[in-house]
Amino acid sequence: MADETRVYDVPEISCAHCQAAIVAEVGRVVAAARVDVDLDAKRVTVTGPGLDDAALRGAIEDAGFDVGS
């Protein structure tokens, strides 16, 4: 299965703690995913096989952050 990429705007992220929380939660949903958190752009990019948009949004929300549209 080919890798997919999903990009999410997360306006509330601002620090390394935010980054670590998101990476940990997304990693629980898709262990094989690569998660890049851009604190300046306030954007989370997830790359991996078979990504489930709803599950990824839920993981970011479980980390304590609202996902923009």
DRENFILO-43376 format. One record per residue: residue in one letter; x negated, y, z of N, C-alpha, C, O in turn. Coordinates in steps of 0.1 Angstrom, whole numbers, plus 5000, padded with zeros to 4 digits. Each point is the difference from the previous one (the first is absolute). Layout:
<pts>
{aa->A n.px->X n.py->Y n.pz->Z ca.px->X ca.py->Y ca.pz->Z c.px->X c.py->Y c.pz->Z o.px->X o.py->Y o.pz->Z}
...
</pts>
This chain:
<pts>
{aa->M n.px->4992 n.py->4988 n.pz->5000 ca.px->5008 ca.py->5012 ca.pz->5000 c.px->4991 c.py->5012 c.pz->5000 o.px->4990 o.py->5001 o.pz->5008}
{aa->A n.px->5013 n.py->5009 n.pz->4983 ca.px->4992 ca.py->5012 ca.pz->4999 c.px->5003 c.py->5009 c.pz->5012 o.px->5011 o.py->5000 o.pz->5006}
{aa->D n.px->4979 n.py->5008 n.pz->4997 ca.px->5002 ca.py->5010 ca.pz->5011 c.px->5009 c.py->5011 c.pz->4995 o.px->5001 o.py->5004 o.pz->4988}
{aa->E n.px->5007 n.py->5002 n.pz->5022 ca.px->5008 ca.py->5011 ca.pz->4998 c.px->4995 c.py->5011 c.pz->5009 o.px->4993 o.py->4998 o.pz->5009}
{aa->T n.px->5011 n.py->5014 n.pz->4988 ca.px->4997 ca.py->5012 ca.pz->5008 c.px->5013 c.py->5007 c.pz->5003 o.px->5008 o.py->5004 o.pz->4992}
{aa->R n.px->4993 n.py->5000 n.pz->5021 ca.px->5012 ca.py->5008 ca.pz->5005 c.px->4994 c.py->5012 c.pz->5007 o.px->4990 o.py->4998 o.pz->5008}
{aa->V n.px->5015 n.py->5014 n.pz->4990 ca.px->4995 ca.py->5012 ca.pz->5006 c.px->5012 c.py->5006 c.pz->5008 o.px->5011 o.py->5002 o.pz->4995}
{aa->Y n.px->4986 n.py->5002 n.pz->5017 ca.px->5010 ca.py->5006 ca.pz->5009 c.px->4995 c.py->5013 c.pz->5006 o.px->4989 o.py->5001 o.pz->5004}
{aa->D n.px->5020 n.py->5009 n.pz->4996 ca.px->4997 ca.py->5013 ca.pz->5006 c.px->5004 c.py->4998 c.pz->5015 o.px->5011 o.py->4997 o.pz->5003}
{aa->V n.px->4979 n.py->5006 n.pz->5006 ca.px->5003 ca.py->4999 ca.pz->5014 c.px->4995 c.py->5013 c.pz->5007 o.px->4989 o.py->5001 o.pz->5004}
{aa->P n.px->5020 n.py->5009 n.pz->4996 ca.px->4997 ca.py->5014 ca.pz->5004 c.px->4994 c.py->5001 c.pz->5014 o.px->4993 o.py->5010 o.pz->5003}
{aa->E n.px->5010 n.py->4981 n.pz->5006 ca.px->4996 ca.py->5001 ca.pz->5014 c.px->4986 c.py->4995 c.pz->5003 o.px->4995 o.py->5003 o.pz->5011}
{aa->I n.px->4998 n.py->4990 n.pz->4980 ca.px->4987 ca.py->4995 ca.pz->5003 c.px->4990 c.py->5011 c.pz->5001 o.px->5000 o.py->5009 o.pz->4992}
{aa->S n.px->4991 n.py->4990 n.pz->5018 ca.px->4990 ca.py->5011 ca.pz->5002 c.px->4987 c.py->4996 c.pz->5006 o.px->4991 o.py->5008 o.pz->5000}
{aa->C n.px->5008 n.py->4979 n.pz->5004 ca.px->4987 ca.py->4996 ca.pz->5007 c.px->4997 c.py->4986 c.pz->4998 o.px->5007 o.py->4992 o.pz->4994}
{aa->A n.px->4981 n.py->5004 n.pz->5011 ca.px->4995 ca.py->4986 ca.pz->4999 c.px->5010 c.py->4990 c.pz->5007 o.px->5001 o.py->4989 o.pz->4996}
{aa->H n.px->5005 n.py->5016 n.pz->5015 ca.px->5009 ca.py->4991 ca.pz->5007 c.px->5012 c.py->4997 c.pz->4991 o.px->5005 o.py->4988 o.pz->4999}
{aa->C n.px->5000 n.py->5022 n.pz->4994 ca.px->5011 ca.py->4998 ca.pz->4990 c.px->4996 c.py->4990 c.pz->4990 o.px->5008 o.py->4990 o.pz->4997}
{aa->Q n.px->4981 n.py->5012 n.pz->4998 ca.px->4994 ca.py->4991 ca.pz->4989 c.px->5000 c.py->4986 c.pz->5005 o.px->5004 o.py->4990 o.pz->4993}
{aa->A n.px->4990 n.py->5007 n.pz->5019 ca.px->4998 ca.py->4987 ca.pz->5005 c.px->5014 c.py->4993 c.pz->5003 o.px->5001 o.py->4988 o.pz->4997}
{aa->A n.px->5008 n.py->5020 n.pz->5008 ca.px->5014 ca.py->4994 ca.pz->5003 c.px->5006 c.py->4996 c.pz->4987 o.px->5006 o.py->4989 o.pz->4999}
{aa->I n.px->4993 n.py->5019 n.pz->4990 ca.px->5007 ca.py->4996 ca.pz->4987 c.px->4993 c.py->4988 c.pz->4994 o.px->5006 o.py->4991 o.pz->4996}
{aa->V n.px->4980 n.py->5009 n.pz->5004 ca.px->4993 ca.py->4989 ca.pz->4995 c.px->5004 c.py->4987 c.pz->5007 o.px->5001 o.py->4989 o.pz->4994}
{aa->A n.px->5000 n.py->5011 n.pz->5019 ca.px->5003 ca.py->4988 ca.pz->5008 c.px->5014 c.py->4995 c.pz->4997 o.px->5002 o.py->4988 o.pz->4998}
{aa->E n.px->5008 n.py->5021 n.pz->5001 ca.px->5013 ca.py->4996 ca.pz->4998 c.px->5002 c.py->4994 c.pz->4986 o.px->5007 o.py->4990 o.pz->4998}
{aa->V n.px->4987 n.py->5017 n.pz->4992 ca.px->5001 ca.py->4995 ca.pz->4986 c.px->4993 c.py->4987 c.pz->4999 o.px->5005 o.py->4991 o.pz->4992}
{aa->G n.px->4984 n.py->5007 n.pz->5015 ca.px->4993 ca.py->4988 ca.pz->4999 c.px->5008 c.py->4988 c.pz->5006 o.px->4997 o.py->4989 o.pz->4996}
{aa->R n.px->5012 n.py->5014 n.pz->5013 ca.px->5008 ca.py->4989 ca.pz->5005 c.px->5011 c.py->4996 c.pz->4989 o.px->5004 o.py->4988 o.pz->5000}
{aa->V n.px->4999 n.py->5021 n.pz->4992 ca.px->5010 ca.py->4997 ca.pz->4989 c.px->4994 c.py->4993 c.pz->4988 o.px->5005 o.py->4990 o.pz->4995}
{aa->V n.px->4983 n.py->5015 n.pz->5001 ca.px->4993 ca.py->4994 ca.pz->4988 c.px->4985 c.py->5000 c.pz->5004 o.px->4993 o.py->5009 o.pz->4999}
{aa->A n.px->5003 n.py->4979 n.pz->5006 ca.px->4987 ca.py->4998 ca.pz->5004 c.px->4989 c.py->5003 c.pz->4989 o.px->4989 o.py->5004 o.pz->5003}
{aa->A n.px->5015 n.py->4993 n.pz->4985 ca.px->4990 ca.py->5002 ca.pz->4989 c.px->5000 c.py->5014 c.pz->4994 o.px->4993 o.py->5002 o.pz->4990}
{aa->A n.px->5015 n.py->5007 n.pz->5016 ca.px->5001 ca.py->5013 ca.pz->4994 c.px->4988 c.py->5009 c.pz->5004 o.px->4994 o.py->4998 o.pz->5011}
{aa->R n.px->5002 n.py->5011 n.pz->4980 ca.px->4991 ca.py->5010 ca.pz->5003 c.px->5008 c.py->5013 c.pz->5003 o.px->5008 o.py->5004 o.pz->4992}
{aa->V n.px->4989 n.py->5002 n.pz->5020 ca.px->5008 ca.py->5012 ca.pz->5004 c.px->4990 c.py->5012 c.pz->5001 o.px->4990 o.py->5000 o.pz->5007}
{aa->D n.px->5013 n.py->5010 n.pz->4985 ca.px->4992 ca.py->5012 ca.pz->5000 c.px->5009 c.py->5012 c.pz->5006 o.px->5011 o.py->5002 o.pz->4994}
{aa->V n.px->4984 n.py->5004 n.pz->5016 ca.px->5008 ca.py->5011 ca.pz->5006 c.px->4992 c.py->5013 c.pz->4998 o.px->4989 o.py->5002 o.pz->5005}
{aa->D n.px->5017 n.py->5007 n.pz->4987 ca.px->4994 ca.py->5013 ca.pz->4997 c.px->5006 c.py->5010 c.pz->5009 o.px->5011 o.py->5005 o.pz->4998}
{aa->L n.px->4981 n.py->4999 n.pz->5013 ca.px->5005 ca.py->5009 ca.pz->5010 c.px->5003 c.py->5014 c.pz->4994 o.px->5009 o.py->5007 o.pz->5004}
{aa->D n.px->4982 n.py->4998 n.pz->4987 ca.px->5002 ca.py->5013 ca.pz->4994 c.px->5012 c.py->5001 c.pz->4991 o.px->5008 o.py->5009 o.pz->5001}
{aa->A n.px->4994 n.py->4981 n.pz->4991 ca.px->5012 ca.py->5000 ca.pz->4991 c.px->5013 c.py->4994 c.pz->5007 o.px->5011 o.py->5002 o.pz->4995}
{aa->K n.px->4987 n.py->4993 n.pz->5017 ca.px->5011 ca.py->4994 ca.pz->5008 c.px->5007 c.py->4989 c.pz->4991 o.px->5012 o.py->5000 o.pz->4999}
{aa->R n.px->4980 n.py->4991 n.pz->4996 ca.px->5004 ca.py->4990 ca.pz->4991 c.px->4994 c.py->4986 c.pz->5004 o.px->4989 o.py->4999 o.pz->5003}
{aa->V n.px->5020 n.py->4991 n.pz->4996 ca.px->4995 ca.py->4986 ca.pz->5002 c.px->5002 c.py->4992 c.pz->4987 o.px->5010 o.py->5000 o.pz->4994}
{aa->T n.px->4979 n.py->4994 n.pz->5002 ca.px->5000 ca.py->4992 ca.pz->4988 c.px->4997 c.py->4986 c.pz->5004 o.px->4990 o.py->4997 o.pz->5007}
{aa->V n.px->5019 n.py->4994 n.pz->4988 ca.px->4999 ca.py->4985 ca.pz->5003 c.px->4998 c.py->4993 c.pz->4987 o.px->5008 o.py->5002 o.pz->4991}
{aa->T n.px->4982 n.py->4989 n.pz->5009 ca.px->4997 ca.py->4993 ca.pz->4988 c.px->4999 c.py->4985 c.pz->5004 o.px->4993 o.py->4997 o.pz->5009}
{aa->G n.px->5014 n.py->4994 n.pz->4983 ca.px->5000 ca.py->4986 ca.pz->5003 c.px->5010 c.py->4993 c.pz->4992 o.px->5008 o.py->5006 o.pz->4992}
{aa->P n.px->4992 n.py->4981 n.pz->5009 ca.px->5010 ca.py->4991 ca.pz->4992 c.px->5013 c.py->5000 c.pz->5007 o.px->5002 o.py->4999 o.pz->5012}
{aa->G n.px->5009 n.py->5002 n.pz->4980 ca.px->5013 ca.py->4998 ca.pz->5004 c.px->5005 c.py->5009 c.pz->5011 o.px->5006 o.py->4996 o.pz->5010}
{aa->L n.px->4992 n.py->5017 n.pz->4988 ca.px->5003 ca.py->5010 ca.pz->5011 c.px->5015 c.py->5002 c.pz->5000 o.px->5007 o.py->5001 o.pz->4990}
{aa->D n.px->4999 n.py->4999 n.pz->5022 ca.px->5014 ca.py->5002 ca.pz->5003 c.px->5002 c.py->5014 c.pz->5005 o.px->4995 o.py->5003 o.pz->5011}
{aa->D n.px->5011 n.py->5006 n.pz->4981 ca.px->5001 ca.py->5014 ca.pz->5003 c.px->5007 c.py->5002 c.pz->5014 o.px->4995 o.py->5007 o.pz->5008}
{aa->A n.px->5016 n.py->4986 n.pz->4994 ca.px->5008 ca.py->5002 ca.pz->5013 c.px->4991 c.py->4995 c.pz->5012 o.px->5001 o.py->5007 o.pz->5010}
{aa->A n.px->4992 n.py->4982 n.pz->4988 ca.px->4992 ca.py->4995 ca.pz->5011 c.px->4988 c.py->5010 c.pz->5003 o.px->4997 o.py->5002 o.pz->5012}
{aa->L n.px->4997 n.py->5004 n.pz->4978 ca.px->4989 ca.py->5009 ca.pz->5002 c.px->5005 c.py->5013 c.pz->5006 o.px->4994 o.py->5005 o.pz->5009}
{aa->R n.px->5018 n.py->5000 n.pz->4987 ca.px->5006 ca.py->5012 ca.pz->5006 c.px->5003 c.py->4997 c.pz->5015 o.px->4997 o.py->5008 o.pz->5008}
{aa->G n.px->5008 n.py->4980 n.pz->4994 ca.px->5003 ca.py->4996 ca.pz->5014 c.px->4988 c.py->5000 c.pz->5009 o.px->5000 o.py->5003 o.pz->5011}
{aa->A n.px->4989 n.py->4992 n.pz->4983 ca.px->4987 ca.py->4999 ca.pz->5008 c.px->4995 c.py->5014 c.pz->5003 o.px->4995 o.py->5002 o.pz->5011}
{aa->I n.px->5006 n.py->5007 n.pz->4980 ca.px->4995 ca.py->5014 ca.pz->5002 c.px->5009 c.py->5006 c.pz->5011 o.px->4995 o.py->5007 o.pz->5009}
{aa->E n.px->5018 n.py->4990 n.pz->4990 ca.px->5009 ca.py->5006 ca.pz->5011 c.px->4997 c.py->4993 c.pz->5013 o.px->5001 o.py->5007 o.pz->5010}
{aa->D n.px->4996 n.py->4980 n.pz->4990 ca.px->4997 ca.py->4993 ca.pz->5013 c.px->4987 c.py->5006 c.pz->5006 o.px->4999 o.py->4999 o.pz->5012}
{aa->A n.px->4993 n.py->5006 n.pz->4980 ca.px->4988 ca.py->5007 ca.pz->5005 c.px->5003 c.py->5013 c.pz->5006 o.px->4991 o.py->5007 o.pz->5007}
{aa->G n.px->5021 n.py->4998 n.pz->4991 ca.px->5005 ca.py->5013 ca.pz->5006 c.px->5001 c.py->5012 c.pz->4991 o.px->5000 o.py->5011 o.pz->5005}
{aa->F n.px->5000 n.py->4986 n.pz->4982 ca.px->5000 ca.py->5011 ca.pz->4990 c.px->5012 c.py->4999 c.pz->4990 o.px->5003 o.py->4989 o.pz->4996}
{aa->D n.px->5002 n.py->5022 n.pz->5001 ca.px->5011 ca.py->5001 ca.pz->4989 c.px->4993 c.py->5000 c.pz->4987 o.px->4989 o.py->5006 o.pz->4998}
{aa->V n.px->5017 n.py->4986 n.pz->4993 ca.px->4995 ca.py->5000 ca.pz->4986 c.px->5008 c.py->5009 c.pz->4991 o.px->5012 o.py->5000 o.pz->5000}
{aa->G n.px->4981 n.py->5009 n.pz->4993 ca.px->5007 ca.py->5010 ca.pz->4991 c.px->5005 c.py->4992 c.pz->4988 o.px->4997 o.py->4989 o.pz->4998}
{aa->S n.px->5011 n.py->5018 n.pz->4994 ca.px->5006 ca.py->4994 ca.pz->4988 c.px->4990 c.py->4999 c.pz->4989 o.px->5003 o.py->4995 o.pz->4990}
</pts>
